[in-house]
Amino acid sequence: MVVMKFGGSSVQNAEAMERVADLIRRRMRHRPVVVVSAFAGVTDRLLALGRVAASGQGGEALAQVRSLQKHHQDMTRNLLGEDRLYGCCLKLQPHFQELERFVAGLVAIRELSPRSTDYLVSFGEVLASHIIAAALQARGLPACWVDSRECIITDEQFTQAVPDYPETYHRIRARVRPLLIEGQLPVLAGFIAATREGAVSTLGRRGSDLSAALIAAGINAARIEIWSTVEGIMSADPAICPQARCLRRVSFREAAEMAYFGAKVLHPATLIPAMEKNIPVYVLNSRNPRNPGTQITARSPRGRSLFTAIAARKDVSIVTLSAPRESTPHLFLQEVFHVLHRYACVADLVAVSELSVSFALPSSRKTTELLAGLRHIGTVSVEDKQAIVCLVGENIRGRAGIAARCFTALAEAGINVRLISQGASEISLGFVIQESDTAEAVRRLHARFTVEKQSKRQRPAEARVRSADTNVVALTPPAGLDPKRAPATFPAR
């Protein structure tokens, strides 16, 4: 069995839909399950609609609902043709009627809660999955729509819900496996789920990847395929580092660390189910299916260099808290993390001295309430417009001099490092710099380590052997599938 997840950009027109149908058709003997996202741009439009409705602009909100309805009718016409348009739109009509009623309620109460947000954005996934299931049927595939909200169960942390793994796996086995045994092609919406009480929840942006991994773990699939419009996981963001290359194979832990610190190919939690069940993940390009993409497995290839990739995340703030002299150090830290817990804020990098602590967190989480809570403990200062840069690689554990080489490269460009973290994760070196320096830092580090590697290749063979463990970026490790999957551990919508 194989789970195939397709992003909205992979099914944007009839030509793209034909490619997707052909990919699925070639895997029918492997009993595929298809997971799909909302069409490109729809989730953002639904969020904008919610803000308009919550501000009381009823006429504008209704106009946006009608615009979304026309957009989905146009997509249906494009993917299914005129002959099947009426029948499919008839099935979609109740969903748009419900969306209108819900938006009218938002206009009346002028409030958009996290729970309401999840219900609102769920319409994008539900509508797209119905249309794509019908498009696959029109192309001769035995597709059947399955409601993800009946299969994936979460807690009540709306907009960032955490799956109830045992219950989710149980429901997926009960609902999806019988369809596969009957030779059908289940089509499910990614990103959306439900609580035990039946309230609609979501797994966070790019959560469709996590949906695919949960379904794969539930049915014990042989592989997970994440189909998008990129070639795979890159050694750096190609938008800021044109020399970035596609990585052919990375480990679960490397991919997870890269996703957490800014790589946008996968949801950070995607690999938890894959790791638990030792299911390899493939990041592939639906526009270029012959490209091998990136394979993510339990172990990285042998003989690679120190760093696999460089990830970067902007829009970060550094919060520094200094305690009064009479404070007790261990109680001070306890209070700090208690406040972070109260406001559900995760500190990405932390530096601690006896009576002060600095930590980096997304600027969006730097709420007035959080800062007010911290000011009850001590003196707070905030530095905005920062960025986290993280170098990731399985081979950096226990290696001496790594940080010195990185920071020398940055110092040569006049880039100041504000906060450093090495050791919290065995496979990464992270630091905070000014946001405006991000592109230069990534390019310099990528170029420095690539040059080091190339210069070592030019030495005599004996010298290369002796220095193999000090090379730095393996940007193009050999591709290939390992039929004997190794025991595992744990990286749009």
N, C-alpha and C positions, 0 to 999 in steps of 0.2 A: 504494500500500500504506500501511496505517496500523497502528501498534501501540497497543493500548488496555490500559492497566494499571489493575486494580481492586484497591483495598485491601479488607481483611477486612470492614470496616464497610459496604462497598457491597453485600455479598452475605449479609447477616446473617439474612435470612428470605425466604420465598417471594415476598413483594411486592417486595422489593429485587431478587431474582433476575429477576423479570419485567421490571423496569426495565432491568436490565443486558442481558438478552436482546434487548429491544426496541432498545436503543442499538446493539448489535452487528448486529442484523438490518438496520438502516438503513444500515450501512456495508459490507454484504457485497459490494457492487459495487466497493469500494475494496480488497478482499482483506485483511481485518483479521487481525492476530495478537493473541491475548489473553494477558496476563501477570497472574497473580493472586498474592496474598499468603496467608499462613495466616489462618484465621478469627480474629476479634478476640479478643485475650487468650491465644491458644494458645501463642505463643512465650514469653510470661512464665511460663505454667504449665509448659512444658517445662524452662525454666531452673530453676524452683523444684524440679521433679522431680529434676533433676540434682544439685542441692545436697543434697536429702534422701538420694538414693542414695549419693552420695559420703561422707555421714556414717555410712553403714552401716545405715540404717533400712530394711531390706528389706521389711517388711510395709507400712509407710507408702508406700514407693515403688511397690510393686505396686498398692496401692489407688489411687494417683494415675494409674497407667497405665490402670486399669479405668475411672476417672472420665473420662479423656480419650477412651477408646474410646466410652463412652456419649455423650459430648458430640458426637462426630463422627457417631454413629449417629442422634442426634436431628437434627443438621443435615441429614443425608442424607434422613431422613424428611420434614423440613420443605421441602427444596428439590426433592425428586424425587417424594414421595408414597409411599404404602404399596406400590403395585404394583411399583415399581422398587427398593424398599429392599433386598430380599434379594440381588438380583444385584450391586448396587453394594457392599454390605457384604461380599459374598464376595470381591470384588477387594481390599478394604481389609484383610481379615483377615491376610494374610501380613505386612503392614507392622506391624500391632500385635504379631504374634508376634515379629517381629524386634526391635521396641522393648522387649518384655519381656525378651528374651535380653540385649540391650545393657544395660538397666538392672540386670539381675542381675549382669552383669560389673562395673558401676560399684560396686555394693554390695560385691562381693568384693574389689576392689582399693582401694576407698575413695579414689579420686582422679578428678578431673574436669579434664582438660587442655583447652587451647584446641581441639585437634583433636577430642577427644571431644565438646566442647560443640557444635561445628559439626555433627557427625553427629547429635547428639541433636535440635537444633532443626530440622534438615532435615525431620524427620517432619511438622511442621506444614504446611510448604509442599507436600510430596508428597501428603499426604492431602487437603488443600483443593483442589489442582489436579485430582486425580482426581474428586472429588465435583462440582466446578464443570463439568468437561468433560462428565460424565454429565448434569448438570442442563441444560446447553445442548443436548445431544443430545435430551433429553426434550422440549425446546421446539422441535424441528424444525430445529436448526442443525447443520451438518456438522462438529461439533467432533471433534478427535482429540488425545489427550494426547501431549505430547512431553517427554522427559526433559531438563530444563535442564542436568543434570550432564554430558550428552553434548555440550552446545553451548557452554557458558561455561567457559573454562579460566582458572585463576588460578595465582598463586604459592602458597607454603605459609605465608603469614601468616594463620593460622587466626583466625577471628572478625572479621578486617579484611582479607580477601584482596584483592589487586590483580589485575585481569584481564590476561591476555595478549591484547592487543587483536588483533594479526594472526591468531593461531590461533583466537581466538573468532569473529572475523568469517568466517574460512574455514569453520568448522564450522557456523555458523548458515546460511550460504549453502547448504552441502551438505545440511543436514537440513531446513530450514524452507521454502526457496524451492520445491522440488519439490511440497510439499504445497499451497502457494498456487496453483501452476500447475494442480493437479488440482482446484481449487475447494474444498479443505478449509479448516477453521478450526482452526489450531494453537492449543493451549492449553498454556502453560508456567508452571511455578512460578517466581516471582521469588525474589531473595535468595540462592538456593543455586547452587552451581557445583561444580567439581571441579578438582583439580590434574592435571598431566599423568600422574601415576602412578595416578590414579583415586580419591584420597582426597577425601571430601566437604569442601567449604569453603563459607564464606559471605562476602557482600560487606559485612557490617556491618548494624546496625539501619537500617531504611528502605531497604535495598539493593534492594528490588524495583523502585524507580524506575530505578536504574542498570541492572538487568537489562533493563528495557524499552528503555532508550536503547541498550544494546549490541545488542539484537535489531534495533532500527530501523536502526542503522548497518550491521549485517551484511546486511540485505536492501535497503538504500537506500530506506527508507520515506519517504513524503512528509510525515508528521507523527507526533508522539508525543502521545498523550492520557493524562494522569494523572488518573484518576477517583477522587475521594474523597468525603467528606461536608462539605467546606468550599467556599466560593464561589470561592476562588482565593488568590493571594498577597496578604496584607494589608500596609498601610503600617506597622503595628506589631502587636504581639500584642494581640488584642481582649480577652484575659482581664485585661490590666492597663491597657489604653487603650481604653475603649469608643468613642472617636471614630475609631478606626482604620477605614480604608476599603479596599475591594478595588481593587487595581491592575490596570488593564485590559491594560497592556503594559509589559514591562520587558526589559532586555537580558540576554543570557547572563551577562555579567560581574556585573551587579547581582544577579541571582538567585543566582549562585554565592556571592557575598560574603555575601548575606543568609543563605543556608543555612549557611554555615560559622560565622557568628557568632550562630546561635541560631534563625533562622526554621525551623519544623519541617515545612514543607510538602514539601520535597524533600530527598533525600540530597545532600550537598555535591558529590559527584563525578558526579551524574547528567548534567550538561550537557557533560562532556568529549566523549563520542561524538557528541552532538547538534551540538556546536560544530564538531567536525572535519568532519562531513558536512553541516553547514548544514541541519539538520532542525529546524523550529520545534516548540516544546513548548507544550502547552496544559494548564493546571491547571483542572479542571472538577469540578462537583458532580453526582454521580450521582442525588441526590435532587431536583435542580433543573436538569435538562439544558438548559433554555431560557436559563439565565444564561450570558453569554459567558465567564465565568471570566477567567483571566489568560493572555495570550499571551507567550511568551518567544522572542525572536528576536535576531539578531546586533546590531541597533541599537535604541536606545531612541527614542521619538517625539521629533521636533524641537520646540523651543520650550518644553520642560518646565522646571520650576524646578530648583533646586540638588539637593535631596535627594529621593530616591524613597521611602525607607523607613527605619525605625529598628529594628534587631535587637538583642536582648539575650540574654546567656547567663549564667546563675547558676552556683553551685558552682565557683567559680574560686579559685585560690590565687596569691598573688604570692610568688615566691621571689627573695630578694636575696642575692647572693654577693659578698663583699668579699675581695680578694686581699691577701696580705702585701705590705708596701712594696717588698720586693726583687724582686717578680715583674716579668717582662717583659710589657707589655700585650698584644702580639699573641699570645704563647704562652698567656697566661691565658685569652683568649677561645677559642683553639683547644681548650684543655682542657675548658672549659665545654661547648662544643657537642659535643665528643667524648663526654662523659658523657651528654648528652641523646640522642645517637645510639645509644649502647650500650643504653639502656633504652627506646628507641623512643618518646621523649617529644617532642612538637612544642610549641614555645613560641609562643603566640598573639601576644603583644605583647612587645617587647623594648626596654629602655632601657639604654644603655651609657655609662659614664664611663671614665676611664683605667684604674682598677683595681677597678671594681665593675660588676655587671650585675644588672638586675632583669628578670624575665620572668613572664608570666602563663601558667598552664596549668590544665587541668581538675583539680580536687582529687583525682579518682580516680586520676590519673597521678602524684600526689605520693607515690611509694612510698618505703618505708624504704631500699631499695637505692639509689634515685636520690639521696636526700639524703645517704646515707653516701658515695656517690661524689663528690658536690660538696664535702663537708667535707674531702676529701683535698686540695682545691684552695685553699680559703679558709674564711672564716667565713660560715655560712648562717643567715639568718633567714626565717621564713615567716609570711605574713599570710593567714589563711583567711577564708571567708565574704565573698568579693569577687565582683564581676560585671563582665562586659565589655559595654559599650554601644557600638554601631557605627552611625553614620549613613552611608547608602549612596546614591550618585547619580553618574551619568555626568558630570554638569555641574559637579562641584566642582573639576575639574582646573585648577590655575593661578589659582584665585580667591582674592583677599586677604580677610582678616578673618573667614573662616568659623569658625575655632576660637574667636576672641574672642566671637563672637555665641553660640556654643554654651555656652561656659563662663560667660558672663555670666548666661545663663538658669539654669544650675545653681547659681551662686553666690547668686543671689537666693533660692534655696530652702535655702541652707546646705549644699549637697552638695559634698563635697570630692573632687577628682579625684586619684587616686593615680598613675596611669600613663597616658601619652598616646602615640598612634601616628598620625602623619599623614605621608603621603608614601611609606610602604612599598607601599601600594596607591593608585593614582591616583584611585580612585572611592570611597574610604571614609575616615572619620575615626573612630578607635576610642579608647576610654579605659576605665580601670578605676575603679570606685567601690565603696563598701560595698554588699553584697548587699541589705541592708535599704532602700537608697535607690533600687533599680532601678525600681520602679513609678512613684515620684514623678518620677524623672529622665526616663523615657520619656514620661510624660504631659505634663510641662512642655515638653520639646523639641517634641513633636508639636503641642501647643497654640500654642507661641510661633511656630513657623514657619507654621502654618496661619493664625494671626491676621495675621502679616506679609503673607502672600499676599493675604488678603481685603482688608486695608487698601489695598494697592497697586491692587487692582481698582477701588477707589472713586475713585482719582485721575482727572484728565482723561486722554484718550486719549494725548496727546503724552508725558505723564509716564510712563504705563505702558510705552510703547515704549522710552523711555530706560532704564528700570529693569528691563526684562524679564530681563536676565541676572543679576539679584541676587535674584530670587524664590527661595523655599526649598523647599517640598514640593509636588510635583505628585502629589496623591493619587488623582485620577481622570482620567488621560490618556485620550484618545479611544480607543474600541475599534475593531476592524476588522481584516480579514485582508489581508496584503500578498501578492498572488500572485507577485510577483517577489522571492524571498527574497534578502536581501543576503548577501555573503560573510561567513562567520562566524568566530567565535573561541570559548568555554565559557559549580541550582539551578540513607509512609510505608510505605522501606517504611513 
